Structures are given as C-alpha cells and as structure tokens.
C-alpha cells in the first residue's frame, strides 16, 4: 500500500461509499477500506426505509439532519441513475404508521401530537381513511399516521450504483481489508493500520457502523454506537399489492 491519499474512509457500506464518492467528486484522492465486501453488513440487510420520523421519540438535531437528508434524496438518486444507469427504485408514496390495539393507539396519538406540534407534514387517518388508501390492510387498524414525505428505496440497487459511481470517480476501493488501528501523532490522526499494512492520509473518516466505537476507542474517543439485532422476512407480495410502506409500533 504505497499510495498516500488525501482521505481514507473506513467502512464500505452505503454511508461510507456515499462519503467517498462525494469527496472524490470535489477533487480529493480518496481510499475506501472495507473489512468484507461492500455493503455486506447492515447496508445489504436493511429494509430500505427512508423514514426519520419513525426513528425518534422527540425532536433534535439528528432528526433535523435526517429530514434534510431525505429532502435531498430524490435529486441524488437521479444523479446516480444518470451516472450509472441504475434506477434505485425510490418510492415517494409516503409511509403509514398504524395502530391496532388500545396501547398502540395511545402510542400513535403521542407520536402524532409531538410531530404535529413541531410542524411536520403528517395526517391522522381514521379506519375508513386507512382502508381507502390501503384496502388490503386489516380492518383491525384503528388509526394511522400518514407521512407523505417519507420514502423507501431498493438499498441493494443503491449499493450497486454507489460502487459503480465510486469506480467512475476513481475512488481507490479496498475490500477484504480490516483496519486494526489508527495511526496518530499526538492528537492528529495520520493514517490507518490494516491487516495488509499501513497507510497514511491527511484525513480519516470512520463510517464503519457497529464497529465505529471499537475503532475510535483506540484513540480515546467514546461513541455510543453498538449493534442491534434485527430480522427481515422476505415474502411474495404479487397478490397483496400495497402502495405504501406500513410501519407499526414494533417497526413492522
């Protein structure tokens, strides 16, 4: 590894690839290091929901950033399609968050009240209004929040497009290479140590998901990031057409 890039990105998921391609586009020499295959962890296993209002129980700067990111998504995936020929299947039909029990209805009302009070564009739907939008949903659905600006995307196609985009923008892509340490001189990070050798760089960005805390802990930085187990069941929906992503209290 003799190349000395301006920037090293650790982590080859959707976030790491996005960072690498955008910084390469402004003229930086970027190397991206992934311990396995690109997107082989959370990025390929994700459900593809672009739903910041579903992830938070109160307003804050991270939610604001998620909303702003969502607003930029449509133009971004159009640029990716023009550059790579891949349609990432972004759907902007909105998301339904449903309640089917007394407890879920109370949870839904609390969520609706704080989001509405913060000025987010959401609607509270009755059972009848839910059935009009999604006639195949259970009639046990009592109420639903409709958030018209939330979306979903085919994350596998997005991942494929980003790899192609990174190659087009001359990002130096390293797969199956594990970062085992950070090089530093005093408080300045000067590069990385991998299982295949050392590499220096002017800047290092850590975008390694659940492994971020382990990497940064080596230089005395504590980041409260940890893995969370999730499960996805893939089913054939040909005979059960839905127009929206349907979200419940358990995230389903």
C-alpha positions in Angstrom: 0.0 0.0 0.0 2.2 2.9 -1.2 -0.5 5.3 -2.3 -0.9 8.3 0.1 -4.5 9.6 -0.3 -5.9 12.9 0.9 -8.6 10.9 2.7 -9.3 7.4 3.9 -12.8 6.3 4.6 -13.2 3.2 6.8 -16.4 1.3 6.1 -17.8 0.3 2.7 -21.5 0.5 3.4 -23.9 3.0 1.9 -22.7 5.8 4.2 -19.0 5.2 3.6 -19.5 4.8 -0.2 -21.6 8.0 -0.3 -19.0 10.0 1.6 -16.2 8.6 -0.6 -17.9 9.4 -3.9 -18.9 12.9 -2.9 -15.5 13.9 -1.7 -13.8 12.3 -4.7 -16.1 14.5 -6.8 -14.6 17.7 -5.4 -11.1 16.6 -6.3 -9.8 14.7 -3.3 -7.8 11.5 -3.6 -9.9 9.0 -1.6 -9.3 5.5 -0.5 -12.2 3.4 0.9 -11.4 0.4 3.1 -14.0 -2.4 3.8 -13.3 -5.4 6.0 -15.5 -7.6 3.9 -17.4 -6.9 0.7 -19.0 -3.6 0.0 -22.3 -3.3 1.8 -22.0 -6.8 3.2 -23.3 -5.9 6.6 -26.2 -3.6 7.5 -26.5 -1.9 4.1 -27.4 -5.1 2.3 -29.7 -6.3 5.1 -31.6 -3.1 5.5 -35.3 -2.7 4.7 -34.7 0.5 2.6 -37.0 2.8 4.6 -36.1 6.5 4.5 -38.2 7.4 7.5 -36.6 9.7 10.0 -39.9 10.4 11.8 -40.1 6.7 12.7 -36.7 6.6 14.4 -37.2 9.3 17.1 -39.4 10.0 20.0 -38.6 13.7 20.3 -37.2 16.5 18.1 -33.5 17.2 17.9 -30.5 17.9 15.6 -30.2 14.3 14.4 -33.8 14.2 13.4 -33.4 17.6 11.6 -30.4 16.2 9.7 -32.4 13.1 8.8 -35.2 15.3 7.4 -32.7 17.4 5.4 -31.1 14.2 4.1 -34.5 12.9 3.0 -35.2 16.1 1.1 -32.0 15.7 -0.9 -32.6 12.0 -1.8 -34.7 12.4 -4.9 -32.1 14.6 -6.8 -29.3 12.4 -5.5 -30.7 9.2 -6.9 -31.5 10.9 -10.2 -27.8 11.9 -10.4 -26.8 8.3 -9.6 -29.1 7.0 -12.3 -27.7 9.4 -14.9 -24.1 8.4 -14.0 -24.6 4.6 -13.6 -27.8 3.7 -15.4 -29.2 2.1 -12.3 -32.7 3.1 -11.1 -32.6 2.7 -7.3 -36.5 2.4 -7.2 -37.1 5.4 -4.9 -40.7 5.4 -3.9 -42.1 8.7 -2.6 -45.6 7.4 -1.8 -45.2 8.1 1.9 -45.4 5.8 4.9 -48.3 4.7 7.0 -47.8 4.1 10.8 -50.7 2.0 12.1 -52.3 1.2 15.5 -54.4 -1.9 16.1 -54.8 -2.0 19.9 -55.5 0.4 22.8 -51.8 0.5 23.7 -50.7 1.1 20.1 -53.4 3.8 19.6 -52.1 5.7 22.7 -48.6 5.4 21.4 -49.7 6.6 17.9 -51.5 9.6 19.4 -48.5 10.7 21.4 -46.3 10.4 18.3 -48.7 12.3 16.2 -49.1 15.2 18.8 -45.4 15.9 19.2 -44.6 15.6 15.4 -47.6 17.8 14.5 -46.6 20.4 17.1 -43.1 20.6 15.6 -44.7 21.4 12.2 -44.1 18.2 10.4 -46.4 17.5 7.5 -48.4 14.5 8.7 -52.0 13.4 8.8 -54.0 11.4 11.2 -56.2 8.9 9.4 -59.4 7.1 10.6 -60.1 3.4 10.0 -62.1 4.3 6.9 -59.4 6.6 5.5 -56.8 3.9 6.0 -58.9 1.5 4.1 -59.3 3.9 1.3 -55.5 4.2 0.9 -54.7 0.5 1.6 -57.8 -1.7 1.1 -55.8 -4.8 1.8 -54.8 -3.8 5.3 -56.6 -5.4 8.2 -59.8 -3.8 9.3 -58.4 -4.1 12.9 -56.3 -0.9 12.1 -57.9 1.8 14.2 -55.9 4.8 13.2 -52.8 5.6 11.2 -50.3 8.5 10.7 -49.6 9.2 7.1 -46.3 10.9 6.5 -46.4 11.9 2.8 -42.7 12.9 2.5 -41.1 9.8 3.9 -40.0 7.2 1.4 -38.3 3.9 0.7 -35.6 2.7 -1.7 -34.1 -0.5 -3.0 -31.0 -0.5 -0.9 -29.3 -3.3 -2.8 -29.6 -1.3 -6.1 -28.4 1.8 -4.3 -25.4 0.0 -3.0 -24.6 -1.3 -6.6 -25.0 2.2 -8.0 -22.6 3.7 -5.4 -19.9 1.1 -6.1 -20.1 2.0 -9.8 -20.1 5.7 -9.0 -17.1 5.3 -6.7 -15.2 3.5 -9.5 -16.1 6.2 -12.0 -14.8 8.9 -9.6 -11.5 7.0 -9.1 -12.0 6.1 -5.5 -9.4 3.5 -4.5 -11.5 0.6 -3.3 -10.1 -2.0 -1.0 -12.3 -4.9 0.0 -11.5 -7.7 2.5 -9.1 -5.4 4.3 -9.5 -4.9 8.1 -8.5 -1.8 9.9 -6.9 -2.9 13.1 -5.7 0.5 14.3 -5.4 4.2 13.7 -2.0 5.9 13.3 -1.6 9.2 15.1 0.9 11.9 16.0 -0.3 13.4 19.2 -4.0 14.3 18.7 -3.7 14.2 14.9 -4.8 11.0 13.0 -2.2 10.4 10.3 -3.5 7.1 8.8 -4.5 3.5 9.5 -3.0 0.2 10.2 -4.6 -2.7 8.4 -4.1 -6.4 8.3 -2.3 -5.9 5.0 0.0 -3.0 6.0 -0.1 0.7 7.0 -1.4 3.6 5.0 -1.0 7.3 5.7 -3.6 10.1 4.8 -4.3 13.7 5.6 -7.7 12.8 7.0 -9.5 9.7 8.1 -13.3 9.2 8.3 -14.7 6.3 10.3 -18.0 5.1 8.8 -17.9 1.5 10.0 -21.3 1.1 11.5 -21.3 -1.1 14.6 -17.5 -1.3 14.6 -17.1 2.5 14.8 -16.9 2.5 18.6 -14.2 -0.2 18.7 -12.0 1.7 16.2 -12.4 5.1 17.9 -11.9 3.7 21.4 -8.3 3.1 20.4 -7.6 6.8 20.3 -9.7 7.7 23.4 -12.9 8.7 21.7 -16.1 7.1 23.1 -19.0 6.9 20.7 -22.2 5.2 21.9 -22.6 3.0 18.8 -23.5 -0.7 19.2 -25.0 -3.4 17.0 -28.7 -4.1 17.3 -30.1 -7.4 16.1 -32.9 -7.3 13.6 -34.9 -9.7 11.4 -36.4 -9.4 8.0 -38.8 -11.8 6.3 -38.9 -11.6 2.5 -42.4 -12.5 1.1 -44.0 -12.6 -2.3 -46.4 -9.7 -2.5 -47.7 -10.1 -6.0 -51.2 -11.0 -4.8 -51.1 -8.5 -2.0 -50.5 -5.1 -3.6 -49.6 -2.3 -1.2 -49.0 1.3 -2.2 -47.1 2.4 1.0 -44.6 1.1 3.5 -46.7 0.1 6.6 -45.0 0.7 9.9 -46.1 -0.4 13.3 -45.1 0.0 16.9 -42.7 -2.9 16.7 -41.2 -1.4 13.5 -43.1 -3.8 11.2 
